Amino acid sequence: MDFFEQQDQAHRQSRKLLFLFMLALLAIVLAVNASLALIWIWRSGAGLAGQHVYPRGFFVINTLLTLLFIGAGTLFEMFRLRDGGDAVALLAGGRLVMPSSDDVLERRLLNVVEEMALASGIACPRVYLMDEEQAINAFAAGYHQNQAVVAVTRGSLTRLSRDELQGVIGHEFSHIMNGDMRMNVKLIGVLFGIQMIATFGQELMYWGTRFGSSRSRDEKGPPLQLILLALGAALFVIGYVGIFFGRLIKSAVSRQREFLADASSVQFTRNPDGIGGALRKIGGLTRSNDCGSRIDNPHAEQLSHMFLGAARPNLLSGLFATHPPLAERLRRVYGKSVDFLDASELSESGFADSDAAAMPDGAVGFGSGVSHAAMAPATSLSAAGALAFGHHASAQSALSAEVLAAARDPLAAAALVYALLLDQTAPAAYQLQIDVLRLSVPLQSALAISLLEQTESLPRSARLPLLDLAMPALSLLSAEQRSVLLGVVSRLIAADQRVTQAEFVLQTVLERRLAAQAGRAVTARYGDLAELKQAAALTLSLMAQTAGGLHGARAAFMRAAISMPQLALSEADLSLGNAVDFFAVRQALDQLNQLAPLAKPFLIRLLLAAAGSAISVESADLLRGICAAIDAPVPDSVAQTYTAHHWAYSEPVNAGSGSITWS
């Protein structure tokens, strides 16, 4: 099942979630009405036999108040989580790991996340560390793959080898790419609402113990204190109806996706011992009564469906468990039954023994302590592409320590973006660009100019991956700083009064990931690419012209048109030269982003057909920008284009830090 089928399945799972939510509401409303009816009978002093007179609108008011209470709780929690992954990570007790961190454990974690992001062709997510959690666990959260975060426990850093940590991160990247995250964040709000009844019951019981009895001896019926205690106890028990349905909902939408994420992790890393070793350690720690994957944070139950392993013991096992059994997950990873690690094996494994030699103190380079399992995902659209990491490539050009440091600092990363746009080949326009920098961002202008020489020496195939590497730092900019960055980028591009394709791609990626509307879900309004034939034809014209030039564009366009006859494209739909306006293309991409998940692969296959079997770097860059614009993963054949131009990873030498190299 590929990425787009997973996206479509996520939408269908959302409908299942809605149905189960409505079922939970019905059960809770019935339970609340029954409990309040019994309390009313008890309060009136009458027995259960015979007719009972309730106040007018008794059941209607109870129902409306219950629904209002649950709805308000759900809306409150969703509002609290409006910042997406960052809000969820903070709720779980996470701490943002700065991209420039030089802590050995944090550096290794950041390196692994960077590798996975570059391999999958998506923006590098922000990383959070749950310092107080000694278990092995992790989760990915966010409303959008361009605004995701990955959070891991302290135990994952200290107990896992680098390969195992890479397997865990690969598992979480599957959740990012397969459309799980947005549904999981919605689920937090839904579960909070239906479980608020139990919380309210606890509050009533608390206040019931605070109130003394104030009724007179002649007054009939139980005192207010007992009523509050009884009502609180009833609502607390009813609240567990919500927890029951919460478990049911979680198991309905998450268990099979854990199997998929485990399989994707093996695809990404080509190393079953990565995720497999992590799961074996979790099983061994759990069997030895250690923490295993248990999360102690008070919000663990609320977030349990998001974690790699069971965050809390499964009180409701089997059908209602939030995660599949570890033994079954291991059997699917290895293709056979595999036992958990025992106590002696656990004591001999972990960071200190397997990675210390490769991670010297103070190592801050990309990929220090690199895994010996090369990353090469399966060649399919579902794998979303990968940039291969070859460990012994000869390097003719490498990212300097200064460029790497700039990519990991927010303001310096902005200067790095400016440096990528400076063009010394047109002296007049270059001087205008320098004036824009000195006027708009005087503190960053000098750094941008100093980085220019190094960025100019980079091959074309290095520029967009470098931008991906800088994304975590750029995402730390405030909303005002992001607005300034995007404004300066626009003015730098406009300095020579023309827009090159490289500038268009870079600006498209930046705006999709950093603009005010970045990360917001886009409604799927079109179920078929044929509904957007004009937008598809314009985008295809740009790709055809990029792949074949003005003379070969017609052949490239028709090659793609023949590959998809249902669109009925002809030469009359081809736009050439100045007719391909980048502003019009941007509007077309906004429309194409509203395609249903299962319609987007048709567009990508159309563009790949135009690009041809030997995809140039220019075509690969354009496809990368288009994929960012329509929220799709980068196809594997595009990533292989960067690999073909020798983007490689070099091992650290003599306890130095690793580097990204192009040869």
C-alpha positions as CSV (number, residue, x, y, z in Angstrom):
1,M,0.0,0.0,0.0
2,D,1.6,3.3,-1.0
3,F,1.6,6.7,0.6
4,F,-1.5,8.0,-1.2
5,E,-3.5,4.9,-0.3
6,Q,-2.5,5.4,3.3
7,Q,-3.7,9.0,3.1
8,D,-7.0,7.9,1.7
9,Q,-7.3,5.2,4.4
10,A,-6.6,7.9,7.0
11,H,-9.7,9.8,5.8
12,R,-11.8,6.6,6.0
13,Q,-10.5,5.9,9.5
14,S,-11.6,9.4,10.4
15,R,-15.2,8.5,9.4
16,K,-14.9,5.3,11.6
17,L,-13.6,7.6,14.4
18,L,-16.7,9.8,14.0
19,F,-19.0,6.8,14.2
20,L,-17.4,5.4,17.3
21,F,-17.4,8.9,18.9
22,M,-21.2,9.2,18.3
23,L,-21.7,5.7,19.7
24,A,-19.7,6.8,22.8
25,L,-21.8,9.9,23.2
26,L,-25.0,7.8,23.0
27,A,-23.8,5.4,25.7
28,I,-22.7,8.2,28.0
29,V,-25.9,10.2,27.6
30,L,-28.0,7.1,28.4
31,A,-25.8,6.3,31.4
32,V,-26.0,9.9,32.7
33,N,-29.8,10.0,32.3
34,A,-30.2,6.6,34.1
35,S,-27.9,7.6,36.9
36,L,-29.6,11.0,37.5
37,A,-33.0,9.3,37.4
38,L,-32.0,6.9,40.1
39,I,-30.5,9.7,42.2
40,W,-33.8,11.7,41.8
41,I,-35.8,8.8,43.0
42,W,-33.5,8.3,45.9
43,R,-33.6,12.0,46.7
44,S,-37.4,12.1,46.7
45,G,-37.5,9.2,49.2
46,A,-39.7,7.1,46.9
47,G,-39.0,3.5,46.0
48,L,-38.2,2.1,42.6
49,A,-41.7,0.6,42.3
50,G,-44.5,2.7,40.9
51,Q,-44.7,5.8,38.8
52,H,-42.1,8.6,39.3
53,V,-42.7,12.2,38.4
54,Y,-39.6,14.1,37.0
55,P,-39.3,17.8,36.5
56,R,-40.3,19.1,33.1
57,G,-37.5,18.7,30.6
58,F,-35.5,16.5,33.0
59,F,-34.0,14.2,30.5
60,V,-33.7,16.8,27.7
61,I,-31.8,19.1,30.0
62,N,-29.6,16.3,31.2
63,T,-28.8,15.3,27.6
64,L,-28.1,18.8,26.5
65,L,-25.8,19.5,29.5
66,T,-23.9,16.3,28.9
67,L,-23.4,17.0,25.2
68,L,-22.4,20.6,26.0
69,F,-19.9,19.4,28.6
70,I,-18.3,16.9,26.3
71,G,-18.3,19.2,23.3
72,A,-16.8,22.1,25.3
73,G,-14.1,19.7,26.6
74,T,-13.3,18.5,23.1
75,L,-13.2,22.0,21.6
76,F,-11.1,23.3,24.6
77,E,-8.5,20.5,24.1
78,M,-8.3,21.0,20.3
79,F,-7.8,24.7,20.9
80,R,-5.1,23.9,23.4
81,L,-3.4,21.7,20.7
82,R,-3.8,24.3,17.9
83,D,0.0,24.5,17.6
84,G,0.0,20.8,16.6
85,G,3.0,18.7,17.3
86,D,4.7,21.2,19.5
87,A,1.7,21.4,21.8
88,V,1.5,17.6,22.0
89,A,5.2,17.3,22.8
90,L,4.9,19.8,25.6
91,L,1.9,18.0,26.9
92,A,3.9,14.9,27.1
93,G,6.7,16.7,29.1
94,G,9.0,17.1,26.1
95,R,11.8,19.7,25.8
96,L,12.8,21.1,22.5
97,V,16.2,19.9,21.4
98,M,18.0,22.8,19.7
99,P,19.4,22.0,16.3
100,S,22.8,23.4,17.4
101,S,23.0,21.1,20.5
102,D,26.5,19.7,21.2
103,D,25.4,17.2,23.8
104,V,26.6,13.8,22.6
105,L,23.3,11.9,23.1
106,E,21.2,14.8,21.6
107,R,23.6,15.2,18.7
108,R,23.3,11.5,17.8
109,L,19.5,11.8,17.9
110,L,19.5,14.9,15.8
111,N,21.8,13.3,13.3
112,V,19.5,10.3,12.9
113,V,16.5,12.5,12.4
114,E,18.3,14.6,9.8
115,E,19.3,11.5,7.9
116,M,15.7,10.2,7.9
117,A,14.4,13.5,6.8
118,L,16.8,13.8,3.9
119,A,16.2,10.1,3.0
120,S,12.4,10.6,2.9
121,G,12.4,14.0,1.1
122,I,10.4,15.9,3.7
123,A,11.2,18.8,5.9
124,C,13.3,17.8,8.9
125,P,11.0,17.8,11.9
126,R,11.7,19.5,15.2
127,V,12.9,17.1,17.9
128,Y,11.7,16.9,21.5
129,L,13.2,15.0,24.4
130,M,11.2,13.6,27.3
131,D,13.9,14.0,30.0
132,E,12.0,12.4,32.9
133,E,11.0,9.2,31.0
134,Q,13.5,6.3,31.4
135,A,11.4,3.9,29.2
136,I,12.1,3.2,25.6
137,N,9.4,5.1,23.6
138,A,8.8,7.8,21.0
139,F,6.0,9.4,19.0
140,A,5.5,11.7,16.0
141,A,2.8,14.5,16.1
142,G,1.5,17.3,14.0
143,Y,-1.2,18.4,11.7
144,H,1.0,18.3,8.6
145,Q,4.1,16.5,7.4
146,N,5.8,19.9,6.9
147,Q,5.2,20.9,10.5
148,A,5.9,17.6,12.3
149,V,7.7,16.9,15.5
150,V,9.4,13.8,16.8
151,A,9.6,13.2,20.5
152,V,11.7,10.5,22.2
153,T,12.3,9.5,25.8
154,R,15.6,9.8,27.6
155,G,15.6,6.0,27.9
156,S,15.6,5.7,24.1
157,L,18.9,7.6,24.0
158,T,20.6,5.8,26.8
159,R,19.3,2.2,26.2
160,L,19.4,2.0,22.4
161,S,22.2,1.6,20.0
162,R,22.4,3.9,17.0
163,D,20.9,1.3,14.7
164,E,18.1,0.7,17.1
165,L,17.5,4.4,17.5
166,Q,17.5,4.8,13.7
167,G,14.8,2.0,13.6
168,V,12.6,3.8,16.1
169,I,12.9,7.1,14.2
170,G,12.1,5.3,10.9
171,H,9.0,3.9,12.6
172,E,7.9,7.5,13.6
173,F,8.7,8.8,10.1
174,S,6.2,6.3,8.7
175,H,3.5,7.9,10.9
176,I,4.5,11.3,9.5
177,M,4.3,10.2,5.9
178,N,1.3,7.9,6.1
179,G,-1.2,10.5,7.3
180,D,-1.5,9.2,10.9
181,M,-0.5,12.3,12.7
182,R,-3.4,14.6,12.1
183,M,-5.9,12.0,13.0
184,N,-3.9,11.1,16.2
185,V,-4.0,14.8,17.3
186,K,-7.7,15.0,16.6
187,L,-8.2,11.8,18.7
188,I,-6.6,13.5,21.7
189,G,-9.3,16.2,21.7
190,V,-12.1,13.6,21.2
191,L,-10.9,11.4,24.0
192,F,-10.4,14.4,26.3
193,G,-14.0,15.3,25.8
194,I,-15.6,11.9,26.4
195,Q,-13.4,11.3,29.4
196,M,-14.2,14.7,31.0
197,I,-17.3,13.1,32.7
198,A,-14.9,11.0,34.9
199,T,-12.9,14.1,35.8
200,F,-16.0,16.0,36.7
201,G,-17.2,13.1,38.9
202,Q,-13.9,13.2,40.7
203,E,-14.4,17.0,41.4
204,L,-17.9,16.4,42.7
205,M,-16.6,13.7,45.1
206,Y,-13.9,16.1,46.3
207,W,-16.4,18.8,47.0
208,G,-18.7,16.3,48.6
209,T,-16.1,15.5,51.2
210,R,-15.6,19.2,51.9
211,F,-19.3,20.0,52.6
212,G,-20.7,19.2,56.0
213,S,-24.3,18.3,56.6
214,S,-26.5,21.4,57.1
215,R,-30.1,20.1,56.9
216,S,-32.5,20.1,59.8
217,R,-33.7,17.0,61.5
218,D,-37.2,17.4,60.0
219,E,-35.9,17.5,56.4
220,K,-36.4,14.3,54.5
221,G,-34.0,12.7,52.1
222,P,-30.2,12.4,52.1
223,P,-28.0,15.5,52.8
224,L,-26.3,17.5,50.1
225,Q,-22.9,16.0,51.0
226,L,-24.2,12.4,50.2
227,I,-25.9,13.6,47.0
228,L,-22.6,15.2,45.8
229,L,-20.7,12.0,46.7
230,A,-23.3,9.8,45.0
231,L,-23.5,11.9,41.9
232,G,-19.7,12.2,41.7
233,A,-19.3,8.5,42.1
234,A,-21.9,7.8,39.4
235,L,-20.3,10.2,37.0
236,F,-16.9,8.8,37.8
237,V,-18.1,5.3,36.9
238,I,-19.9,6.6,33.8
239,G,-16.7,8.4,32.8
240,Y,-15.1,5.0,32.5
241,V,-17.7,4.3,29.7
242,G,-15.7,7.1,27.9
243,I,-12.4,5.4,28.7
244,F,-13.8,2.1,27.5
245,F,-14.9,3.7,24.2
246,G,-11.6,5.7,24.1
247,R,-9.7,2.4,24.2
248,L,-12.0,1.0,21.5
249,I,-11.5,4.0,19.3
250,K,-7.7,3.9,19.7
251,S,-7.5,0.2,19.0
252,A,-9.7,0.6,15.9
253,V,-7.5,3.3,14.3
254,S,-4.0,2.5,15.5
255,R,-3.1,-1.2,15.9
256,Q,-2.8,-2.0,12.2
257,R,-0.8,1.2,11.6
258,E,1.8,0.0,14.1
259,F,2.4,-3.0,12.0
260,L,2.7,-0.8,8.9
261,A,5.1,1.6,10.7
262,D,7.3,-1.3,11.8
263,A,7.5,-2.5,8.2
264,S,8.2,1.0,6.9
265,S,11.1,1.3,9.4
266,V,12.7,-1.8,8.0
267,Q,12.1,-0.4,4.5
268,F,13.8,2.9,5.3
269,T,16.8,1.4,7.2
270,R,17.2,-1.9,5.4
271,N,17.9,-3.3,8.8
272,P,15.3,-5.3,10.7
273,D,17.6,-5.3,13.8
274,G,16.9,-1.6,14.1
275,I,13.3,-1.5,15.1
276,G,13.5,-5.3,16.0
277,G,16.2,-4.7,18.5
278,A,14.3,-1.8,20.1
279,L,11.2,-3.9,20.4
280,R,13.1,-6.8,21.9
281,K,14.6,-4.5,24.5
282,I,11.2,-3.1,25.4
283,G,9.9,-6.7,25.8
284,G,12.9,-7.7,27.9
285,L,12.6,-4.7,30.2
286,T,8.9,-5.2,30.6
287,R,9.4,-8.9,31.5
288,S,12.0,-8.0,34.1
289,N,9.6,-5.5,35.7
290,D,11.6,-2.6,34.5
291,C,9.9,0.4,32.8
292,G,9.8,-1.1,29.3
293,S,7.8,1.4,27.3
294,R,5.7,2.7,30.2
295,I,5.3,6.5,30.3
296,D,4.8,8.1,33.8
297,N,3.5,11.5,32.5
298,P,-0.1,12.1,33.8
299,H,-1.2,12.6,30.2
300,A,0.1,9.2,29.1
301,E,-3.4,7.6,28.8
302,Q,-4.6,10.5,26.7
303,L,-1.6,10.2,24.4
304,S,-1.2,6.4,24.5
305,H,-2.3,5.8,20.9
306,M,0.6,7.9,19.6
307,F,3.5,6.1,21.2
308,L,5.8,3.5,19.7
309,G,5.0,1.0,22.5
310,A,2.2,0.7,25.1
311,A,2.5,3.8,27.3
312,R,0.4,2.3,30.1
313,P,-0.3,-1.4,31.0
314,N,-3.2,-2.7,29.0
315,L,-6.0,-3.0,31.5
316,L,-8.3,-3.8,28.6
317,S,-6.2,-6.3,26.6
318,G,-6.9,-8.0,23.3
319,L,-9.5,-6.2,21.2
320,F,-9.1,-3.0,23.3
321,A,-5.3,-2.8,23.5
322,T,-3.8,0.3,21.9
323,H,-0.8,-1.6,20.5
324,P,-0.4,-5.1,19.0
325,P,1.4,-7.7,21.2
326,L,5.2,-7.2,21.0
327,A,5.7,-10.9,20.1
328,E,3.5,-10.5,17.1
329,R,5.2,-7.3,16.0
330,L,8.6,-9.0,16.2
331,R,7.3,-12.0,14.3
332,R,6.3,-9.7,11.4
333,V,9.5,-7.8,11.5
334,Y,11.8,-10.9,11.4
335,G,9.4,-13.3,9.6
336,K,9.7,-15.7,12.5
337,S,9.3,-15.9,16.3
338,V,12.0,-14.0,18.1
339,D,12.4,-13.9,21.9
340,F,12.9,-10.7,24.0
341,L,16.3,-9.9,25.2
342,D,17.1,-11.2,28.7
343,A,18.6,-9.3,31.6
344,S,22.2,-10.1,30.7
345,E,21.8,-9.0,27.1
346,L,20.1,-5.8,28.2
347,S,22.9,-4.9,30.5
348,E,25.4,-5.3,27.7
349,S,23.6,-3.2,25.2
350,G,22.9,0.5,24.7
351,F,24.6,3.7,23.8
352,A,27.7,3.4,26.0
353,D,29.0,0.1,24.5
354,S,27.9,0.3,20.9
355,D,28.4,4.0,20.0
356,A,30.9,5.6,22.4
357,A,33.8,4.9,20.1
358,A,32.0,6.6,17.2
359,M,30.7,9.5,19.2
360,P,33.6,11.4,20.7
361,D,32.9,14.1,23.3
362,G,32.0,17.3,21.6
363,A,31.2,15.7,18.2
364,V,28.7,18.0,16.5
365,G,29.0,17.1,12.9
366,F,26.2,15.6,10.8
367,G,26.0,11.9,11.3
368,S,28.7,11.5,13.9
369,G,28.7,7.8,14.9
370,V,27.1,6.8,11.7
371,S,25.2,3.5,11.4
372,H,26.8,0.8,9.4
373,A,23.5,-0.1,7.8
374,A,23.2,2.0,4.6
375,M,19.8,3.6,4.1
376,A,18.2,2.7,0.8
377,P,14.5,2.4,0.8
378,A,12.5,0.3,-1.6
379,T,12.2,1.7,-5.0
380,S,8.5,2.6,-5.0
381,L,6.4,5.8,-4.7
382,S,5.3,4.5,-1.3
383,A,8.8,4.6,0.0
384,A,8.9,8.3,-0.9
385,G,12.4,8.2,-2.1
386,A,15.8,8.2,-0.4
387,L,19.2,9.8,-0.7
388,A,21.7,7.0,-0.3
389,F,24.4,7.4,2.3
390,G,27.6,5.9,1.1
391,H,30.3,5.6,3.7
392,H,33.4,5.6,1.7
393,A,32.7,8.1,-1.1
394,S,35.5,10.3,-2.2
395,A,34.6,13.9,-1.7
396,Q,35.5,16.7,-4.0
397,S,33.2,19.2,-2.2
398,A,31.9,19.1,1.3
399,L,29.8,21.3,3.5
400,S,32.1,23.2,5.7
401,A,31.7,23.5,9.5
402,E,30.6,27.1,9.0
403,V,27.7,26.1,6.7
404,L,26.6,23.3,8.9
405,A,26.7,25.6,12.0
406,A,24.6,28.2,10.1
407,A,22.0,25.6,9.1
408,R,21.5,24.8,12.8
409,D,21.0,28.4,14.1
410,P,17.7,30.2,13.4
411,L,19.0,33.6,12.4
412,A,22.1,32.1,10.7
413,A,19.9,29.7,8.7
414,A,18.0,32.7,7.4
415,A,21.3,34.2,6.3
416,L,22.1,30.9,4.6
417,V,18.8,31.2,2.6
418,Y,19.7,34.7,1.5
419,A,23.2,33.4,0.4
420,L,21.5,30.8,-1.8
421,L,19.7,33.6,-3.6
422,L,22.6,36.0,-4.2
423,D,23.7,36.1,-7.8
424,Q,27.1,37.7,-8.6
425,T,26.8,36.9,-12.3
426,A,24.6,40.0,-12.7
427,P,26.5,42.9,-11.0
428,A,23.7,45.4,-11.1
429,A,21.1,43.0,-9.7
430,Y,23.7,41.7,-7.2
431,Q,24.2,45.2,-5.8
432,L,20.5,45.7,-5.5
433,Q,20.3,42.4,-3.5
434,I,23.1,43.6,-1.2
435,D,21.2,46.9,-0.7
436,V,18.0,44.9,0.2
437,L,19.9,42.8,2.7
438,R,21.6,45.8,4.4
439,L,18.4,47.7,4.6
440,S,16.1,44.9,5.6
441,V,18.3,42.6,7.7
442,P,21.5,44.5,8.5
443,L,22.6,42.1,11.2
444,Q,22.4,39.1,8.8
445,S,23.7,40.7,5.7
446,A,27.4,40.3,6.5
447,L,26.9,36.7,7.4
448,A,25.0,36.1,4.1
449,I,27.8,37.6,2.1
450,S,30.4,35.6,3.9
451,L,28.5,32.4,3.2
452,L,28.1,33.2,-0.4
453,E,31.4,31.9,-1.6
454,Q,30.7,28.5,0.0
455,T,27.2,28.2,-1.2
456,E,28.2,29.2,-4.8
457,S,30.7,26.3,-4.8
458,L,28.0,23.8,-4.0
459,P,26.5,21.8,-6.9
460,R,22.9,22.2,-7.8
461,S,22.0,18.9,-6.2
462,A,23.1,20.1,-2.8
463,R,20.9,23.2,-2.5
464,L,17.5,21.8,-1.7
465,P,18.8,19.1,0.7
466,L,20.7,21.9,2.5
467,L,17.5,23.8,2.8
468,D,15.8,20.7,4.2
469,L,18.6,20.4,6.7
470,A,18.1,24.0,7.9
471,M,14.3,23.7,8.3
472,P,14.3,22.8,12.1
473,A,16.3,26.0,12.8
474,L,14.1,28.1,10.4
475,S,11.0,26.8,12.1
476,L,12.2,28.3,15.4
477,L,11.9,31.8,14.0
478,S,9.1,33.8,15.4
479,A,6.1,34.6,13.2
480,E,7.4,38.1,12.6
481,Q,10.9,36.8,11.7
482,R,9.4,34.3,9.3
483,S,7.4,37.1,7.6
484,V,10.6,39.2,7.3
485,L,12.5,36.2,5.9
486,L,9.8,35.5,3.2
487,G,9.6,39.2,2.4
488,V,13.3,39.6,1.9
489,V,13.4,36.4,-0.2
490,S,10.7,37.9,-2.5
491,R,12.7,41.2,-2.8
492,L,16.0,39.3,-3.5
493,I,14.3,37.3,-6.3
494,A,12.7,40.5,-7.8
495,A,16.1,42.3,-7.9
496,D,16.8,41.4,-11.5
497,Q,13.1,41.6,-12.5
498,R,12.9,38.0,-13.5
499,V,12.2,34.7,-11.7
500,T,14.4,31.7,-12.4
501,Q,13.1,28.2,-11.9
502,A,15.6,27.6,-9.1
503,E,14.3,30.7,-7.3
504,F,10.7,29.6,-7.9
505,V,11.3,26.2,-6.3
506,L,13.2,27.6,-3.3
507,Q,10.5,30.2,-2.7
508,T,7.7,27.6,-3.1
509,V,9.3,25.2,-0.5
510,L,9.9,28.1,2.0
511,E,6.4,29.4,1.7
512,R,4.8,26.0,2.1
513,R,6.8,25.3,5.2
514,L,7.2,28.7,6.9
515,A,4.3,31.0,5.8
516,A,1.5,31.8,8.2
517,Q,-0.8,29.2,6.7
518,A,1.9,26.5,6.7
519,G,0.8,23.3,8.4
520,R,-2.9,23.8,7.9
521,A,-4.8,21.0,6.4
522,V,-6.2,21.5,2.9
523,T,-9.7,20.3,2.0
524,A,-9.8,17.7,-0.7
525,R,-12.3,19.2,-3.2
526,Y,-11.4,17.3,-6.4
527,G,-11.5,13.6,-6.7
528,D,-10.1,13.3,-10.2
529,L,-7.1,14.9,-11.9
530,A,-9.3,15.5,-15.0
531,E,-11.3,18.1,-13.0
532,L,-8.1,20.2,-12.9
533,K,-7.0,19.5,-16.5
534,Q,-5.8,23.1,-17.1
535,A,-3.8,23.3,-13.9
536,A,-2.2,19.9,-14.6
537,A,-1.4,20.9,-18.2
538,L,0.3,24.1,-17.1
539,T,2.4,22.3,-14.5
540,L,3.2,19.6,-17.0
541,S,4.3,22.2,-19.5
542,L,6.8,23.6,-17.1
543,M,8.2,20.1,-16.4
544,A,8.4,19.3,-20.1
545,Q,10.2,22.5,-20.8
546,T,12.6,21.8,-17.9
547,A,13.3,18.3,-19.1
548,G,13.5,18.9,-22.8
549,G,14.2,22.6,-23.3
550,L,12.3,24.6,-25.8
551,H,13.1,22.2,-28.6
552,G,12.3,19.0,-26.7
553,A,9.4,20.2,-24.6
554,R,6.8,19.1,-27.2
555,A,8.1,15.6,-27.2
556,A,8.3,15.4,-23.4
557,F,4.8,16.8,-23.1
558,M,3.2,14.3,-25.5
559,R,5.2,11.4,-24.0
560,A,3.5,12.2,-20.7
561,A,0.1,12.8,-22.4
562,I,0.2,9.4,-24.0
563,S,1.0,7.7,-20.7
564,M,-2.3,9.0,-19.3
565,P,-4.9,9.0,-22.1
566,Q,-7.8,9.6,-19.7
567,L,-6.8,13.2,-19.4
568,A,-7.1,13.7,-23.1
569,L,-4.2,16.2,-23.3
570,S,-3.1,17.4,-26.7
571,E,-0.4,19.7,-28.1
572,A,-2.9,22.6,-27.8
573,D,-2.6,22.2,-24.0
574,L,1.1,22.8,-24.1
575,S,2.4,26.2,-22.9
576,L,5.9,27.2,-24.0
577,G,8.4,30.0,-23.2
578,N,6.9,33.1,-21.5
579,A,3.5,31.5,-21.5
580,V,4.7,29.4,-18.5
581,D,4.3,32.1,-15.9
582,F,5.5,31.1,-12.4
583,F,2.7,33.1,-10.7
584,A,0.1,31.1,-12.8
585,V,2.0,27.8,-11.9
586,R,1.8,28.7,-8.2
587,Q,-2.0,29.2,-8.5
588,A,-2.2,25.9,-10.3
589,L,-0.3,24.1,-7.5
590,D,-2.7,25.6,-5.0
591,Q,-5.5,24.0,-6.9
592,L,-3.7,20.7,-7.3
593,N,-3.1,20.5,-3.6
594,Q,-6.9,20.2,-3.2
595,L,-6.9,16.9,-5.0
596,A,-8.0,13.8,-3.1
597,P,-5.1,11.6,-1.8
598,L,-5.7,8.9,-4.4
599,A,-5.7,11.5,-7.3
600,K,-2.3,13.0,-6.5
601,P,-0.1,10.1,-7.7
602,F,-1.6,10.5,-11.2
603,L,-0.2,14.0,-11.3
604,I,3.2,12.8,-10.1
605,R,3.3,10.0,-12.6
606,L,2.5,12.4,-15.3
607,L,5.4,14.7,-14.3
608,L,7.7,11.7,-14.1
609,A,6.8,10.6,-17.6
610,A,7.7,14.1,-18.9
611,A,11.0,14.1,-16.9
612,G,12.1,10.9,-18.7
613,S,14.1,8.0,-17.5
614,A,17.2,10.0,-16.8
615,I,16.0,12.8,-14.6
616,S,18.2,15.9,-14.5
617,V,18.9,17.8,-11.4
618,E,16.8,20.7,-12.6
619,S,13.8,18.3,-13.2
620,A,14.4,16.7,-9.8
621,D,14.5,20.1,-8.1
622,L,11.2,21.1,-9.8
623,L,9.6,17.8,-8.8
624,R,10.8,18.3,-5.2
625,G,9.2,21.8,-5.1
626,I,5.9,20.5,-6.6
627,C,5.8,17.7,-4.1
628,A,6.3,20.2,-1.3
629,A,3.5,22.4,-2.7
630,I,1.0,19.5,-2.9
631,D,2.0,17.8,0.4
632,A,3.3,14.7,-1.2
633,P,6.5,12.7,-0.6
634,V,9.4,12.9,-3.1
635,P,9.3,9.9,-5.5
636,D,12.2,7.5,-5.2
637,S,13.4,8.1,-8.7
638,V,13.8,11.8,-7.9
639,A,15.9,11.0,-4.8
640,Q,18.0,8.6,-6.9
641,T,18.8,11.5,-9.2
642,Y,20.5,13.2,-6.3
643,T,22.4,10.0,-5.5
644,A,23.4,9.7,-9.1
645,H,25.0,13.1,-8.8
646,H,27.0,11.7,-5.9
647,W,25.4,13.2,-2.9
648,A,27.0,11.0,-0.2
649,Y,27.7,10.8,3.4
650,S,31.3,10.5,4.7
651,E,32.3,8.8,8.0
652,P,34.0,10.9,10.7
653,V,37.7,10.5,10.6
654,N,40.1,10.7,13.6
655,A,37.3,11.5,16.1
656,G,36.2,14.4,14.0
657,S,32.7,15.2,13.0
658,G,31.0,13.8,9.9
659,S,30.1,15.8,6.9
660,I,27.8,15.8,3.9
661,T,29.8,15.5,0.7
662,W,29.2,15.7,-3.0
663,S,31.6,14.1,-5.4
